[in-house]
Protein backbone atom coordinates (compact mmCIF):
# COMPACT_ATOMS: atom_id res chain seq x y z
CA UNK A 1 0.00 0.00 0.00
CA UNK A 2 2.84 2.39 0.87
CA UNK A 3 4.51 1.65 -2.46
CA UNK A 4 1.27 2.38 -4.35
CA UNK A 5 0.73 5.59 -2.41
CA UNK A 6 4.27 6.72 -3.17
CA UNK A 7 3.71 6.13 -6.87
CA UNK A 8 0.48 8.11 -6.81
CA UNK A 9 2.17 10.95 -4.96
CA UNK A 10 5.00 11.04 -7.49
CA UNK A 11 2.49 11.23 -10.33
CA UNK A 12 0.53 14.01 -8.65
CA UNK A 13 3.64 16.02 -7.84
CA UNK A 14 4.86 15.64 -11.41
CA UNK A 15 1.48 16.74 -12.72
CA UNK A 16 1.44 19.76 -10.44
CA UNK A 17 4.97 20.69 -11.47
CA UNK A 18 3.95 20.61 -15.12
CA UNK A 19 1.54 23.45 -14.43
CA UNK A 20 3.88 25.66 -12.46
CA UNK A 21 5.68 27.33 -15.33
CA UNK A 22 3.42 30.39 -15.41
CA UNK A 23 0.93 32.23 -13.21
CA UNK A 24 -1.33 29.28 -12.53
CA UNK A 25 0.33 26.92 -14.97
CA UNK A 26 -0.45 25.33 -18.30
CA UNK A 27 -0.65 21.86 -19.68
CA UNK A 28 -2.67 18.76 -18.83
CA UNK A 29 -3.19 16.28 -15.99
CA UNK A 30 -2.58 18.23 -12.78
CA UNK A 31 -2.04 21.57 -14.45
CA UNK A 32 -4.21 24.49 -13.38
CA UNK A 33 -7.50 24.79 -15.19
CA UNK A 34 -9.88 27.66 -15.64
CA UNK A 35 -12.12 27.84 -12.55
CA UNK A 36 -15.65 26.57 -13.05
CA UNK A 37 -19.02 27.75 -11.71
CA UNK A 38 -18.52 25.87 -8.45
CA UNK A 39 -15.51 28.01 -7.57
CA UNK A 40 -17.46 31.19 -8.27
CA UNK A 41 -20.37 29.97 -6.14
CA UNK A 42 -18.08 29.17 -3.22
CA UNK A 43 -16.51 32.63 -3.31
CA UNK A 44 -19.99 34.18 -3.54
CA UNK A 45 -21.24 32.25 -0.50
CA UNK A 46 -18.21 33.32 1.52
CA UNK A 47 -18.79 36.98 0.61
CA UNK A 48 -22.49 36.71 1.47
CA UNK A 49 -21.69 35.38 4.93
CA UNK A 50 -19.02 38.05 5.42
CA UNK A 51 -21.61 40.74 4.68
CA UNK A 52 -24.00 39.16 7.19
CA UNK A 53 -21.33 39.49 9.89
CA UNK A 54 -20.89 43.20 9.31
CA UNK A 55 -18.34 43.38 6.48
CA UNK A 56 -15.32 43.34 8.80
CA UNK A 57 -12.14 43.54 6.70
CA UNK A 58 -8.48 43.84 7.68
CA UNK A 59 -5.06 43.89 6.09
CA UNK A 60 -2.61 41.15 6.95
CA UNK A 61 -2.59 39.48 10.35
CA UNK A 62 -4.01 41.66 13.16
CA UNK A 63 -4.13 40.04 16.58
CA UNK A 64 -7.49 41.46 17.67
CA UNK A 65 -10.48 43.54 16.62
CA UNK A 66 -11.50 46.73 18.36
CA UNK A 67 -14.77 45.14 19.41
CA UNK A 68 -16.25 41.65 19.40
CA UNK A 69 -19.84 41.56 18.08
CA UNK A 70 -22.70 40.62 20.34
CA UNK A 71 -24.35 37.25 19.89
CA UNK A 72 -27.50 38.71 18.41
CA UNK A 73 -30.24 36.21 17.62
CA UNK A 74 -29.34 36.54 13.93
CA UNK A 75 -25.62 35.83 14.38
CA UNK A 76 -26.26 33.07 16.89
CA UNK A 77 -28.61 31.27 14.52
CA UNK A 78 -26.16 31.74 11.67
CA UNK A 79 -23.45 30.11 13.73
CA UNK A 80 -25.78 27.22 14.56
CA UNK A 81 -26.44 26.81 10.84
CA UNK A 82 -22.71 26.46 10.21
CA UNK A 83 -22.51 23.71 12.80
CA UNK A 84 -25.52 21.95 11.32
CA UNK A 85 -23.51 21.38 8.13
CA UNK A 86 -21.15 19.00 9.98
CA UNK A 87 -21.67 15.49 11.37
CA UNK A 88 -20.62 16.78 14.80
CA UNK A 89 -23.05 19.68 14.59
CA UNK A 90 -26.21 18.49 16.36
CA UNK A 91 -24.40 17.85 19.64
CA UNK A 92 -22.62 21.21 19.50
CA UNK A 93 -25.83 23.08 18.64
CA UNK A 94 -27.63 21.48 21.59
CA UNK A 95 -24.81 22.45 23.96
CA UNK A 96 -24.66 26.04 22.68
CA UNK A 97 -28.42 26.53 22.97
CA UNK A 98 -28.38 25.19 26.52
CA UNK A 99 -25.49 27.50 27.44
CA UNK A 100 -27.20 30.51 25.89
CA UNK A 101 -30.48 29.79 27.66
CA UNK A 102 -28.70 29.21 30.97
CA UNK A 103 -26.83 32.51 30.98
CA UNK A 104 -29.70 34.60 29.65
CA UNK A 105 -32.47 33.20 31.86
CA UNK A 106 -31.41 35.29 34.91
CA UNK A 107 -31.40 38.39 32.72
CA UNK A 108 -34.91 37.68 31.53
CA UNK A 109 -36.15 37.01 35.05
CA UNK A 110 -34.55 40.13 36.53
CA UNK A 111 -35.87 42.33 33.75
CA UNK A 112 -39.38 40.94 33.62
CA UNK A 113 -41.11 44.33 34.00
CA UNK A 114 -40.24 47.85 32.91
CA UNK A 115 -40.20 49.90 36.16
CA UNK A 116 -41.61 52.93 34.32
CA UNK A 117 -44.38 51.46 32.18
CA UNK A 118 -44.95 48.25 34.11
CA UNK A 119 -44.91 46.37 30.80
CA UNK A 120 -42.74 43.29 30.11
CA UNK A 121 -39.32 43.93 28.63
CA UNK A 122 -38.40 42.43 25.28
CA UNK A 123 -35.27 40.51 26.26
CA UNK A 124 -32.69 39.58 23.61
CA UNK A 125 -32.17 35.81 24.04
CA UNK A 126 -28.42 35.95 23.29
CA UNK A 127 -27.25 38.96 25.27
CA UNK A 128 -23.55 37.97 25.29
CA UNK A 129 -20.51 38.33 23.03
CA UNK A 130 -20.37 35.95 20.08
CA UNK A 131 -16.93 34.86 21.33
CA UNK A 132 -18.75 33.02 24.12
CA UNK A 133 -19.54 30.35 21.53
CA UNK A 134 -16.01 29.81 20.17
CA UNK A 135 -15.53 26.44 21.83
CA UNK A 136 -15.32 24.18 20.00
CA UNK A 137 -13.77 26.24 17.22
CA UNK A 138 -16.15 26.73 14.31
CA UNK A 139 -13.82 27.66 11.43
CA UNK A 140 -14.05 24.21 9.81
CA UNK A 141 -17.83 24.23 10.29
CA UNK A 142 -17.90 27.51 8.35
CA UNK A 143 -15.97 25.95 5.45
CA UNK A 144 -18.25 22.89 5.50
CA UNK A 145 -21.33 25.12 5.40
CA UNK A 146 -19.94 27.24 2.56
CA UNK A 147 -19.11 24.15 0.52
CA UNK A 148 -22.61 22.75 0.98
CA UNK A 149 -24.22 26.09 0.12
CA UNK A 150 -22.11 26.26 -3.03
CA UNK A 151 -23.46 22.86 -4.07
CA UNK A 152 -20.33 20.77 -3.53
CA UNK A 153 -21.39 17.10 -3.35
CA UNK A 154 -20.02 14.97 -0.53
CA UNK A 155 -17.94 13.09 -3.09
CA UNK A 156 -16.05 16.36 -3.69
CA UNK A 157 -16.02 17.69 -0.12
CA UNK A 158 -16.95 15.60 2.91
CA UNK A 159 -17.90 18.04 5.70
CA UNK A 160 -16.14 17.96 9.04
CA UNK A 161 -15.62 20.07 12.14
CA UNK A 162 -11.89 19.42 11.72
CA UNK A 163 -9.79 21.12 9.05
CA UNK A 164 -7.22 18.33 9.29
CA UNK A 165 -9.80 15.67 8.54
CA UNK A 166 -11.22 17.25 5.41
CA UNK A 167 -7.72 18.27 4.26
CA UNK A 168 -6.70 14.60 4.48
CA UNK A 169 -9.75 13.60 2.45
CA UNK A 170 -9.07 16.21 -0.23
CA UNK A 171 -5.45 15.08 -0.54
CA UNK A 172 -6.48 11.41 -0.68
CA UNK A 173 -9.03 12.14 -3.40
CA UNK A 174 -6.41 13.99 -5.45
CA UNK A 175 -3.92 11.16 -5.08
CA UNK A 176 -6.53 8.63 -6.15
CA UNK A 177 -7.66 10.63 -9.19
CA UNK A 178 -5.46 13.64 -10.05
CA UNK A 179 -7.34 14.21 -13.29
CA UNK A 180 -10.85 14.16 -11.86
CA UNK A 181 -10.39 15.48 -8.31
CA UNK A 182 -12.48 18.53 -7.45
CA UNK A 183 -9.68 20.05 -5.38
CA UNK A 184 -6.00 19.67 -6.20
CA UNK A 185 -3.39 20.34 -3.49
CA UNK A 186 -0.70 22.79 -4.55
CA UNK A 187 2.22 24.51 -2.94
CA UNK A 188 1.31 28.16 -2.26
CA UNK A 189 4.44 29.19 -4.17
CA UNK A 190 3.44 27.08 -7.19
CA UNK A 191 -0.20 27.98 -7.83
CA UNK A 192 -1.57 31.47 -8.34
CA UNK A 193 -4.53 31.84 -5.99
CA UNK A 194 -7.94 32.29 -7.61
CA UNK A 195 -11.46 32.89 -6.25
CA UNK A 196 -12.89 29.65 -4.94
CA UNK A 197 -9.53 28.17 -3.94
CA UNK A 198 -8.93 27.04 -0.37
CA UNK A 199 -5.82 28.43 1.37
CA UNK A 200 -4.73 26.53 4.47
CA UNK A 201 -2.30 27.28 7.29
CA UNK A 202 -0.77 25.03 9.94
CA UNK A 203 -1.37 26.40 13.44
CA UNK A 204 0.74 23.86 15.30
CA UNK A 205 3.98 24.56 17.18
CA UNK A 206 5.91 22.52 14.61
CA UNK A 207 4.19 23.35 11.31
CA UNK A 208 4.37 21.20 8.22
CA UNK A 209 6.73 22.50 5.51
CA UNK A 210 4.40 21.38 2.71
CA UNK A 211 1.30 19.31 2.04
CA UNK A 212 3.07 16.01 1.13
CA UNK A 213 4.48 15.98 4.68
CA UNK A 214 0.93 15.52 5.95
CA UNK A 215 0.72 12.05 4.37
CA UNK A 216 2.90 10.47 7.06
CA UNK A 217 0.46 11.52 9.78
CA UNK A 218 -2.85 11.45 7.88
CA UNK A 219 -5.78 10.83 10.17
CA UNK A 220 -4.16 12.39 13.24
CA UNK A 221 -5.17 15.71 14.74
CA UNK A 222 -3.26 18.83 13.79
CA UNK A 223 -4.51 22.39 14.36
CA UNK A 224 -5.13 24.06 11.01
CA UNK A 225 -7.14 26.88 9.51
CA UNK A 226 -8.42 27.33 5.96
CA UNK A 227 -9.84 30.40 4.22
CA UNK A 228 -11.71 30.79 0.94
CA UNK A 229 -10.07 32.98 -1.69
CA UNK A 230 -12.64 35.52 -2.91
CA UNK A 231 -10.54 38.00 -4.92
CA UNK A 232 -7.13 37.98 -6.57
CA UNK A 233 -5.09 40.57 -8.42
CA UNK A 234 -2.97 43.66 -8.02
CA UNK A 235 -0.40 42.02 -5.77
CA UNK A 236 -2.90 40.83 -3.15
CA UNK A 237 -5.64 38.29 -2.55
CA UNK A 238 -8.68 38.57 -0.30
CA UNK A 239 -9.52 35.54 1.81
CA UNK A 240 -12.56 34.92 4.01
CA UNK A 241 -12.71 32.51 6.92
CA UNK A 242 -14.83 31.78 9.95
CA UNK A 243 -13.90 32.12 13.62
CA UNK A 244 -11.07 34.49 12.73
CA UNK A 245 -10.85 36.96 15.63
CA UNK A 246 -14.31 35.61 16.62
CA UNK A 247 -16.09 36.54 13.36
CA UNK A 248 -16.34 35.79 9.64
CA UNK A 249 -13.41 37.96 8.59
CA UNK A 250 -12.08 39.17 5.26
CA UNK A 251 -8.30 39.54 5.12
CA UNK A 252 -6.08 40.96 2.41
CA UNK A 253 -2.70 39.24 2.10
CA UNK A 254 0.17 39.91 -0.34
CA UNK A 255 1.22 37.89 -3.38
CA UNK A 256 4.19 37.99 -5.70
CA UNK A 257 3.93 39.37 -9.22
CA UNK A 258 2.67 36.01 -10.50
CA UNK A 259 -0.14 35.82 -7.95
CA UNK A 260 1.39 33.29 -5.56
CA UNK A 261 0.50 34.00 -1.93
CA UNK A 262 3.56 35.10 0.01
CA UNK A 263 4.48 33.52 3.36
CA UNK A 264 3.00 35.16 6.47
CA UNK A 265 5.25 36.85 9.04
CA UNK A 266 7.40 34.39 11.03
CA UNK A 267 5.19 34.65 14.10
CA UNK A 268 2.01 33.70 12.21
CA UNK A 269 0.84 30.23 11.08
CA UNK A 270 2.45 29.43 7.71
CA UNK A 271 0.47 28.45 4.64
CA UNK A 272 1.32 24.89 3.61
CA UNK A 273 -1.24 24.13 0.90
CA UNK A 274 -3.65 25.84 -1.44
CA UNK A 275 -6.37 23.66 -2.92
CA UNK A 276 -7.12 24.57 -6.50
CA UNK A 277 -10.89 24.51 -6.96
CA UNK A 278 -11.52 22.73 -10.26
CA UNK A 279 -15.30 22.74 -10.14
C-alpha positions as a LaTeX table, in Angstrom:
\begin{tabular}{lrrr}
\hline
Residue & $x$ (\AA) & $y$ (\AA) & $z$ (\AA) \\
\hline
Unk1 & 0.00 & 0.00 & 0.00 \\
Unk2 & 2.84 & 2.39 & 0.87 \\
Unk3 & 4.51 & 1.65 & $-2.46$ \\
Unk4 & 1.27 & 2.38 & $-4.35$ \\
Unk5 & 0.73 & 5.59 & $-2.41$ \\
Unk6 & 4.27 & 6.72 & $-3.17$ \\
Unk7 & 3.71 & 6.13 & $-6.87$ \\
Unk8 & 0.48 & 8.11 & $-6.81$ \\
Unk9 & 2.17 & 10.95 & $-4.96$ \\
Unk10 & 5.00 & 11.04 & $-7.49$ \\
Unk11 & 2.49 & 11.23 & $-10.33$ \\
Unk12 & 0.53 & 14.01 & $-8.65$ \\
Unk13 & 3.64 & 16.02 & $-7.84$ \\
Unk14 & 4.86 & 15.64 & $-11.41$ \\
Unk15 & 1.48 & 16.74 & $-12.72$ \\
Unk16 & 1.44 & 19.76 & $-10.44$ \\
Unk17 & 4.97 & 20.69 & $-11.47$ \\
Unk18 & 3.95 & 20.61 & $-15.12$ \\
Unk19 & 1.54 & 23.45 & $-14.43$ \\
Unk20 & 3.88 & 25.66 & $-12.46$ \\
Unk21 & 5.68 & 27.33 & $-15.33$ \\
Unk22 & 3.42 & 30.39 & $-15.41$ \\
Unk23 & 0.93 & 32.23 & $-13.21$ \\
Unk24 & $-1.33$ & 29.28 & $-12.53$ \\
Unk25 & 0.33 & 26.92 & $-14.97$ \\
Unk26 & $-0.45$ & 25.33 & $-18.30$ \\
Unk27 & $-0.65$ & 21.86 & $-19.68$ \\
Unk28 & $-2.67$ & 18.76 & $-18.83$ \\
Unk29 & $-3.19$ & 16.28 & $-15.99$ \\
Unk30 & $-2.58$ & 18.23 & $-12.78$ \\
Unk31 & $-2.04$ & 21.57 & $-14.45$ \\
Unk32 & $-4.21$ & 24.49 & $-13.38$ \\
Unk33 & $-7.50$ & 24.79 & $-15.19$ \\
Unk34 & $-9.88$ & 27.66 & $-15.64$ \\
Unk35 & $-12.12$ & 27.84 & $-12.55$ \\
Unk36 & $-15.65$ & 26.57 & $-13.05$ \\
Unk37 & $-19.02$ & 27.75 & $-11.71$ \\
Unk38 & $-18.52$ & 25.87 & $-8.45$ \\
Unk39 & $-15.51$ & 28.01 & $-7.57$ \\
Unk40 & $-17.46$ & 31.19 & $-8.27$ \\
Unk41 & $-20.37$ & 29.97 & $-6.14$ \\
Unk42 & $-18.08$ & 29.17 & $-3.22$ \\
Unk43 & $-16.51$ & 32.63 & $-3.31$ \\
Unk44 & $-19.99$ & 34.18 & $-3.54$ \\
Unk45 & $-21.24$ & 32.25 & $-0.50$ \\
Unk46 & $-18.21$ & 33.32 & 1.52 \\
Unk47 & $-18.79$ & 36.98 & 0.61 \\
Unk48 & $-22.49$ & 36.71 & 1.47 \\
Unk49 & $-21.69$ & 35.38 & 4.93 \\
Unk50 & $-19.02$ & 38.05 & 5.42 \\
Unk51 & $-21.61$ & 40.74 & 4.68 \\
Unk52 & $-24.00$ & 39.16 & 7.19 \\
Unk53 & $-21.33$ & 39.49 & 9.89 \\
Unk54 & $-20.89$ & 43.20 & 9.31 \\
Unk55 & $-18.34$ & 43.38 & 6.48 \\
Unk56 & $-15.32$ & 43.34 & 8.80 \\
Unk57 & $-12.14$ & 43.54 & 6.70 \\
Unk58 & $-8.48$ & 43.84 & 7.68 \\
Unk59 & $-5.06$ & 43.89 & 6.09 \\
Unk60 & $-2.61$ & 41.15 & 6.95 \\
Unk61 & $-2.59$ & 39.48 & 10.35 \\
Unk62 & $-4.01$ & 41.66 & 13.16 \\
Unk63 & $-4.13$ & 40.04 & 16.58 \\
Unk64 & $-7.49$ & 41.46 & 17.67 \\
Unk65 & $-10.48$ & 43.54 & 16.62 \\
Unk66 & $-11.50$ & 46.73 & 18.36 \\
Unk67 & $-14.77$ & 45.14 & 19.41 \\
Unk68 & $-16.25$ & 41.65 & 19.40 \\
Unk69 & $-19.84$ & 41.56 & 18.08 \\
Unk70 & $-22.70$ & 40.62 & 20.34 \\
Unk71 & $-24.35$ & 37.25 & 19.89 \\
Unk72 & $-27.50$ & 38.71 & 18.41 \\
Unk73 & $-30.24$ & 36.21 & 17.62 \\
Unk74 & $-29.34$ & 36.54 & 13.93 \\
Unk75 & $-25.62$ & 35.83 & 14.38 \\
Unk76 & $-26.26$ & 33.07 & 16.89 \\
Unk77 & $-28.61$ & 31.27 & 14.52 \\
Unk78 & $-26.16$ & 31.74 & 11.67 \\
Unk79 & $-23.45$ & 30.11 & 13.73 \\
Unk80 & $-25.78$ & 27.22 & 14.56 \\
Unk81 & $-26.44$ & 26.81 & 10.84 \\
Unk82 & $-22.71$ & 26.46 & 10.21 \\
Unk83 & $-22.51$ & 23.71 & 12.80 \\
Unk84 & $-25.52$ & 21.95 & 11.32 \\
Unk85 & $-23.51$ & 21.38 & 8.13 \\
Unk86 & $-21.15$ & 19.00 & 9.98 \\
Unk87 & $-21.67$ & 15.49 & 11.37 \\
Unk88 & $-20.62$ & 16.78 & 14.80 \\
Unk89 & $-23.05$ & 19.68 & 14.59 \\
Unk90 & $-26.21$ & 18.49 & 16.36 \\
Unk91 & $-24.40$ & 17.85 & 19.64 \\
Unk92 & $-22.62$ & 21.21 & 19.50 \\
Unk93 & $-25.83$ & 23.08 & 18.64 \\
Unk94 & $-27.63$ & 21.48 & 21.59 \\
Unk95 & $-24.81$ & 22.45 & 23.96 \\
Unk96 & $-24.66$ & 26.04 & 22.68 \\
Unk97 & $-28.42$ & 26.53 & 22.97 \\
Unk98 & $-28.38$ & 25.19 & 26.52 \\
Unk99 & $-25.49$ & 27.50 & 27.44 \\
Unk100 & $-27.20$ & 30.51 & 25.89 \\
Unk101 & $-30.48$ & 29.79 & 27.66 \\
Unk102 & $-28.70$ & 29.21 & 30.97 \\
Unk103 & $-26.83$ & 32.51 & 30.98 \\
Unk104 & $-29.70$ & 34.60 & 29.65 \\
Unk105 & $-32.47$ & 33.20 & 31.86 \\
Unk106 & $-31.41$ & 35.29 & 34.91 \\
Unk107 & $-31.40$ & 38.39 & 32.72 \\
Unk108 & $-34.91$ & 37.68 & 31.53 \\
Unk109 & $-36.15$ & 37.01 & 35.05 \\
Unk110 & $-34.55$ & 40.13 & 36.53 \\
Unk111 & $-35.87$ & 42.33 & 33.75 \\
Unk112 & $-39.38$ & 40.94 & 33.62 \\
Unk113 & $-41.11$ & 44.33 & 34.00 \\
Unk114 & $-40.24$ & 47.85 & 32.91 \\
Unk115 & $-40.20$ & 49.90 & 36.16 \\
Unk116 & $-41.61$ & 52.93 & 34.32 \\
Unk117 & $-44.38$ & 51.46 & 32.18 \\
Unk118 & $-44.95$ & 48.25 & 34.11 \\
Unk119 & $-44.91$ & 46.37 & 30.80 \\
Unk120 & $-42.74$ & 43.29 & 30.11 \\
Unk121 & $-39.32$ & 43.93 & 28.63 \\
Unk122 & $-38.40$ & 42.43 & 25.28 \\
Unk123 & $-35.27$ & 40.51 & 26.26 \\
Unk124 & $-32.69$ & 39.58 & 23.61 \\
Unk125 & $-32.17$ & 35.81 & 24.04 \\
Unk126 & $-28.42$ & 35.95 & 23.29 \\
Unk127 & $-27.25$ & 38.96 & 25.27 \\
Unk128 & $-23.55$ & 37.97 & 25.29 \\
Unk129 & $-20.51$ & 38.33 & 23.03 \\
Unk130 & $-20.37$ & 35.95 & 20.08 \\
Unk131 & $-16.93$ & 34.86 & 21.33 \\
Unk132 & $-18.75$ & 33.02 & 24.12 \\
Unk133 & $-19.54$ & 30.35 & 21.53 \\
Unk134 & $-16.01$ & 29.81 & 20.17 \\
Unk135 & $-15.53$ & 26.44 & 21.83 \\
Unk136 & $-15.32$ & 24.18 & 20.00 \\
Unk137 & $-13.77$ & 26.24 & 17.22 \\
Unk138 & $-16.15$ & 26.73 & 14.31 \\
Unk139 & $-13.82$ & 27.66 & 11.43 \\
Unk140 & $-14.05$ & 24.21 & 9.81 \\
Unk141 & $-17.83$ & 24.23 & 10.29 \\
Unk142 & $-17.90$ & 27.51 & 8.35 \\
Unk143 & $-15.97$ & 25.95 & 5.45 \\
Unk144 & $-18.25$ & 22.89 & 5.50 \\
Unk145 & $-21.33$ & 25.12 & 5.40 \\
Unk146 & $-19.94$ & 27.24 & 2.56 \\
Unk147 & $-19.11$ & 24.15 & 0.52 \\
Unk148 & $-22.61$ & 22.75 & 0.98 \\
Unk149 & $-24.22$ & 26.09 & 0.12 \\
Unk150 & $-22.11$ & 26.26 & $-3.03$ \\
Unk151 & $-23.46$ & 22.86 & $-4.07$ \\
Unk152 & $-20.33$ & 20.77 & $-3.53$ \\
Unk153 & $-21.39$ & 17.10 & $-3.35$ \\
Unk154 & $-20.02$ & 14.97 & $-0.53$ \\
Unk155 & $-17.94$ & 13.09 & $-3.09$ \\
Unk156 & $-16.05$ & 16.36 & $-3.69$ \\
Unk157 & $-16.02$ & 17.69 & $-0.12$ \\
Unk158 & $-16.95$ & 15.60 & 2.91 \\
Unk159 & $-17.90$ & 18.04 & 5.70 \\
Unk160 & $-16.14$ & 17.96 & 9.04 \\
Unk161 & $-15.62$ & 20.07 & 12.14 \\
Unk162 & $-11.89$ & 19.42 & 11.72 \\
Unk163 & $-9.79$ & 21.12 & 9.05 \\
Unk164 & $-7.22$ & 18.33 & 9.29 \\
Unk165 & $-9.80$ & 15.67 & 8.54 \\
Unk166 & $-11.22$ & 17.25 & 5.41 \\
Unk167 & $-7.72$ & 18.27 & 4.26 \\
Unk168 & $-6.70$ & 14.60 & 4.48 \\
Unk169 & $-9.75$ & 13.60 & 2.45 \\
Unk170 & $-9.07$ & 16.21 & $-0.23$ \\
Unk171 & $-5.45$ & 15.08 & $-0.54$ \\
Unk172 & $-6.48$ & 11.41 & $-0.68$ \\
Unk173 & $-9.03$ & 12.14 & $-3.40$ \\
Unk174 & $-6.41$ & 13.99 & $-5.45$ \\
Unk175 & $-3.92$ & 11.16 & $-5.08$ \\
Unk176 & $-6.53$ & 8.63 & $-6.15$ \\
Unk177 & $-7.66$ & 10.63 & $-9.19$ \\
Unk178 & $-5.46$ & 13.64 & $-10.05$ \\
Unk179 & $-7.34$ & 14.21 & $-13.29$ \\
Unk180 & $-10.85$ & 14.16 & $-11.86$ \\
Unk181 & $-10.39$ & 15.48 & $-8.31$ \\
Unk182 & $-12.48$ & 18.53 & $-7.45$ \\
Unk183 & $-9.68$ & 20.05 & $-5.38$ \\
Unk184 & $-6.00$ & 19.67 & $-6.20$ \\
Unk185 & $-3.39$ & 20.34 & $-3.49$ \\
Unk186 & $-0.70$ & 22.79 & $-4.55$ \\
Unk187 & 2.22 & 24.51 & $-2.94$ \\
Unk188 & 1.31 & 28.16 & $-2.26$ \\
Unk189 & 4.44 & 29.19 & $-4.17$ \\
Unk190 & 3.44 & 27.08 & $-7.19$ \\
Unk191 & $-0.20$ & 27.98 & $-7.83$ \\
Unk192 & $-1.57$ & 31.47 & $-8.34$ \\
Unk193 & $-4.53$ & 31.84 & $-5.99$ \\
Unk194 & $-7.94$ & 32.29 & $-7.61$ \\
Unk195 & $-11.46$ & 32.89 & $-6.25$ \\
Unk196 & $-12.89$ & 29.65 & $-4.94$ \\
Unk197 & $-9.53$ & 28.17 & $-3.94$ \\
Unk198 & $-8.93$ & 27.04 & $-0.37$ \\
Unk199 & $-5.82$ & 28.43 & 1.37 \\
Unk200 & $-4.73$ & 26.53 & 4.47 \\
Unk201 & $-2.30$ & 27.28 & 7.29 \\
Unk202 & $-0.77$ & 25.03 & 9.94 \\
Unk203 & $-1.37$ & 26.40 & 13.44 \\
Unk204 & 0.74 & 23.86 & 15.30 \\
Unk205 & 3.98 & 24.56 & 17.18 \\
Unk206 & 5.91 & 22.52 & 14.61 \\
Unk207 & 4.19 & 23.35 & 11.31 \\
Unk208 & 4.37 & 21.20 & 8.22 \\
Unk209 & 6.73 & 22.50 & 5.51 \\
Unk210 & 4.40 & 21.38 & 2.71 \\
Unk211 & 1.30 & 19.31 & 2.04 \\
Unk212 & 3.07 & 16.01 & 1.13 \\
Unk213 & 4.48 & 15.98 & 4.68 \\
Unk214 & 0.93 & 15.52 & 5.95 \\
Unk215 & 0.72 & 12.05 & 4.37 \\
Unk216 & 2.90 & 10.47 & 7.06 \\
Unk217 & 0.46 & 11.52 & 9.78 \\
Unk218 & $-2.85$ & 11.45 & 7.88 \\
Unk219 & $-5.78$ & 10.83 & 10.17 \\
Unk220 & $-4.16$ & 12.39 & 13.24 \\
Unk221 & $-5.17$ & 15.71 & 14.74 \\
Unk222 & $-3.26$ & 18.83 & 13.79 \\
Unk223 & $-4.51$ & 22.39 & 14.36 \\
Unk224 & $-5.13$ & 24.06 & 11.01 \\
Unk225 & $-7.14$ & 26.88 & 9.51 \\
Unk226 & $-8.42$ & 27.33 & 5.96 \\
Unk227 & $-9.84$ & 30.40 & 4.22 \\
Unk228 & $-11.71$ & 30.79 & 0.94 \\
Unk229 & $-10.07$ & 32.98 & $-1.69$ \\
Unk230 & $-12.64$ & 35.52 & $-2.91$ \\
Unk231 & $-10.54$ & 38.00 & $-4.92$ \\
Unk232 & $-7.13$ & 37.98 & $-6.57$ \\
Unk233 & $-5.09$ & 40.57 & $-8.42$ \\
Unk234 & $-2.97$ & 43.66 & $-8.02$ \\
Unk235 & $-0.40$ & 42.02 & $-5.77$ \\
Unk236 & $-2.90$ & 40.83 & $-3.15$ \\
Unk237 & $-5.64$ & 38.29 & $-2.55$ \\
Unk238 & $-8.68$ & 38.57 & $-0.30$ \\
Unk239 & $-9.52$ & 35.54 & 1.81 \\
Unk240 & $-12.56$ & 34.92 & 4.01 \\
Unk241 & $-12.71$ & 32.51 & 6.92 \\
Unk242 & $-14.83$ & 31.78 & 9.95 \\
Unk243 & $-13.90$ & 32.12 & 13.62 \\
Unk244 & $-11.07$ & 34.49 & 12.73 \\
Unk245 & $-10.85$ & 36.96 & 15.63 \\
Unk246 & $-14.31$ & 35.61 & 16.62 \\
Unk247 & $-16.09$ & 36.54 & 13.36 \\
Unk248 & $-16.34$ & 35.79 & 9.64 \\
Unk249 & $-13.41$ & 37.96 & 8.59 \\
Unk250 & $-12.08$ & 39.17 & 5.26 \\
Unk251 & $-8.30$ & 39.54 & 5.12 \\
Unk252 & $-6.08$ & 40.96 & 2.41 \\
Unk253 & $-2.70$ & 39.24 & 2.10 \\
Unk254 & 0.17 & 39.91 & $-0.34$ \\
Unk255 & 1.22 & 37.89 & $-3.38$ \\
Unk256 & 4.19 & 37.99 & $-5.70$ \\
Unk257 & 3.93 & 39.37 & $-9.22$ \\
Unk258 & 2.67 & 36.01 & $-10.50$ \\
Unk259 & $-0.14$ & 35.82 & $-7.95$ \\
Unk260 & 1.39 & 33.29 & $-5.56$ \\
Unk261 & 0.50 & 34.00 & $-1.93$ \\
Unk262 & 3.56 & 35.10 & 0.01 \\
Unk263 & 4.48 & 33.52 & 3.36 \\
Unk264 & 3.00 & 35.16 & 6.47 \\
Unk265 & 5.25 & 36.85 & 9.04 \\
Unk266 & 7.40 & 34.39 & 11.03 \\
Unk267 & 5.19 & 34.65 & 14.10 \\
Unk268 & 2.01 & 33.70 & 12.21 \\
Unk269 & 0.84 & 30.23 & 11.08 \\
Unk270 & 2.45 & 29.43 & 7.71 \\
Unk271 & 0.47 & 28.45 & 4.64 \\
Unk272 & 1.32 & 24.89 & 3.61 \\
Unk273 & $-1.24$ & 24.13 & 0.90 \\
Unk274 & $-3.65$ & 25.84 & $-1.44$ \\
Unk275 & $-6.37$ & 23.66 & $-2.92$ \\
Unk276 & $-7.12$ & 24.57 & $-6.50$ \\
Unk277 & $-10.89$ & 24.51 & $-6.96$ \\
Unk278 & $-11.52$ & 22.73 & $-10.26$ \\
Unk279 & $-15.30$ & 22.74 & $-10.14$ \\
\hline
\end{tabular}
